[in-house]
Amino acid sequence: MINWLKTKDTDLVCYCIKVDKKTIIDAIKNGSITLREIKKSTKACTGNSCKDLNPSGKCCSNDIKNLIQFYANKNITVFRK
């Protein structure tokens, strides 16, 4: 499993459609909190070339679910000066 906290925002999550981590996180912050909603809002996980393009040789759905689990449940606090 990828530790997404140690990856860059520009790192790809979905290699078939070329959707990066930041795009997925932005979708989550904008209310897409299920795999189905992420697919609809970003088109991630809608390709069919995972085994060829993804270095893991697997579909990105579990990676997206891991990002949802972390970022949908994370409280983001804005500190005021």
Steps between C-alpha positions, in 0.01 A plus 500: 500500500624849413557748781324796338625738769850460360406561137483820299174664397603447139548124538252301296233297674319392183745418224237417238336843506803682647332635814739624766479496879407869526202456267370214715553694824328809357202286398482356853516849653218603265275220627581192290541242775425173324684324220197550278499876565875523435452315171225739400682820598854414383458209255765314703459123511303495175775380266586145408880497476597463866707186458702665224537855632493485881842398640320287760319314221171556683192716477519833685170445685667395827734799484203732452314334788807550723512869408127535571539328836778736605391833352122470543544438871773756556413822675674789334546786742570850378716693742440870518776749561 
